[in-house]
Amino acid sequence: MDQAVPGASRSGIAGVLGDRLKVRISAPPEAGKANDAICELIAQALGIKTRHVRIHSAIRARKKWCALRE
């Protein structure tokens, strides 16, 4: 699970917040742009392709569940 902060000055994983990752995203929270940026950031951090990461739940909320697939 991650905590998203859309509209940040730069994208990156800001650290751990309780039991989740805090992710800062420079993309605006409109038309799924921030969600796509979260998937790209997590994929890059894990060294996997972006298509293997997706938002599993809470698409419009700040607290999101991400799913990884093969």
VOBA-1610 file (N, C-alpha, C; in pm, whole numbers, padded with zeros to 5 digits, always signed):
BEGIN
Met+00085-00117+00000Met+00000+00000+00000Met+00090+00123+00000Asp+00042+00228-00061Asp+00118+00351-00059Asp+00027+00470-00033Gln+00088+00578+00013Gln+00021+00704+00039Gln+00069+00801-00068Ala-00019+00847-00151Ala+00017+00933-00263Ala+00006+01080-00227Val+00102+01158-00276Val+00099+01303-00263Val+00113+01360-00404Pro+00000+01377-00475Pro+00007+01429-00612Pro+00037+01577-00615Gly+00091+01623-00727Gly+00121+01764-00745Gly+00246+01810-00672Ala+00331+01717-00632Ala+00457+01752-00563Ala+00553+01816-00662Ser+00656+01881-00610Ser+00753+01947-00698Ser+00836+01847-00777Arg+00855+01726-00722Arg+00926+01620-00794Arg+00874+01485-00747Ser+00890+01385-00832Ser+00844+01251-00802Ser+00952+01173-00729Gly+00908+01084-00640Gly+01002+00998-00570Gly+00936+00931-00452Ile+01002+00829-00400Ile+00955+00761-00280Ile+01013+00839-00163Ala+00925+00895-00081Ala+00966+00983+00027Ala+01003+00907+00154Gly+00967+00781+00162Gly+01000+00702+00280Gly+00884+00616+00323Val+00893+00567+00445Val+00791+00480+00501Val+00705+00561+00597Leu+00576+00542+00586Leu+00479+00611+00671Leu+00392+00503+00735Gly+00427+00462+00856Gly+00356+00352+00921Gly+00383+00221+00848Asp+00279+00162+00791Asp+00293+00036+00719Asp+00286+00054+00567Arg+00308+00177+00519Arg+00299+00202+00374Arg+00413+00291+00329Leu+00431+00296+00198Leu+00529+00386+00138Leu+00463+00521+00114Lys+00537+00627+00136Lys+00489+00760+00100Lys+00552+00795-00035Val+00467+00820-00133Val+00512+00845-00269Val+00471+00985-00311Arg+00568+01064-00354Arg+00540+01198-00405Arg+00540+01192-00556Ile+00438+01250-00617Ile+00421+01245-00762Ile+00402+01387-00814Ser+00478+01422-00916Ser+00466+01556-00973Ser+00347+01568-01068Ala+00294+01456-01114Ala+00179+01458-01205Ala+00054+01505-01129Pro-00033+01577-01198Pro-00156+01625-01133Pro-00254+01510-01112Pro-00340+01521-01011Pro-00439+01416-00984Pro-00562+01428-01074Glu-00541+01422-01203Glu-00653+01433-01297Glu-00635+01334-01411Ala-00743+01276-01453Ala-00747+01183-01567Ala-00650+01066-01550Gly-00625+01025-01425Gly-00540+00909-01400Gly-00391+00933-01417Lys-00351+01058-01438Lys-00208+01088-01460Lys-00124+01054-01337Ala-00173+01087-01219Ala-00097+01057-01096Ala-00088+00907-01074Asn-00196+00834-01100Asn-00193+00688-01084Asn-00092+00624-01179Asp-00090+00670-01303Asp+00008+00618-01399Asp+00150+00647-01353Ala+00171+00767-01299Ala+00304+00804-01251Ala+00345+00719-01131Ile+00251+00685-01045Ile+00280+00597-00931Ile+00325+00460-00981Cys+00254+00406-01078Cys+00290+00275-01133Cys+00430+00280-01196Glu+00460+00386-01268Glu+00592+00401-01330Glu+00701+00410-01224Leu+00678+00487-01119Leu+00777+00505-01013Leu+00804+00374-00940Ile+00699+00302-00905Ile+00717+00175-00834Ile+00786+00073-00922Ala+00749+00067-01049Ala+00813-00026-01142Ala+00962+00006-01155Gln+00995+00132-01167Gln+01134+00173-01179Gln+01212+00136-01053Ala+01153+00158-00936Ala+01220+00127-00809Ala+01245-00023-00794Leu+01154-00105-00846Leu+01166-00251-00835Leu+01240-00313-00953Gly+01267-00234-01056Gly+01337-00286-01173Gly+01250-00377-01259Ile+01120-00346-01265Ile+01029-00426-01348Ile+00960-00333-01447Lys+00888-00392-01541Lys+00818-00312-01641Lys+00693-00249-01580Thr+00660-00131-01629Thr+00545-00057-01578Thr+00416-00136-01591Arg+00403-00214-01697Arg+00278-00289-01718Arg+00256-00397-01613His+00357-00426-01531His+00344-00527-01426His+00300-00468-01293Val+00276-00337-01290Val+00229-00269-01169Val+00096-00201-01204Arg+00000-00217-01115Arg-00127-00147-01137Arg-00187-00110-01003Ile-00270-00008-01005Ile-00343+00032-00885Ile-00456-00068-00869His-00456-00137-00757His-00555-00243-00734His-00684-00188-00675Ser-00673-00092-00584Ser-00793-00033-00524Ser-00765+00111-00482Ala-00870+00181-00450Ala-00862+00321-00406Ala-00805+00411-00515Ile-00858+00399-00634Ile-00808+00474-00749Ile-00817+00625-00725Arg-00919+00672-00656Arg-00936+00816-00635Arg-00897+00863-00496Ala-00845+00773-00414Ala-00806+00810-00279Ala-00654+00825-00269Arg-00606+00888-00164Arg-00461+00903-00145Arg-00396+00773-00102Lys-00467+00693-00024Lys-00415+00564+00020Lys-00453+00459-00085Lys-00354+00399-00147Lys-00378+00308-00259Lys-00314+00173-00234Trp-00371+00071-00292Trp-00312-00063-00295Trp-00261-00087-00435Cys-00137-00125-00446Cys-00079-00157-00576Cys-00061-00307-00587Ala-00086-00359-00705Ala-00068-00502-00732Ala+00045-00520-00830Leu+00126-00620-00805Leu+00236-00656-00896Leu+00196-00787-00962Arg+00228-00801-01090Arg+00196-00926-01159Arg+00312-00964-01250Glu+00309-01086-01290Glu+00416-01138-01376Glu+00386-01115-01521
//
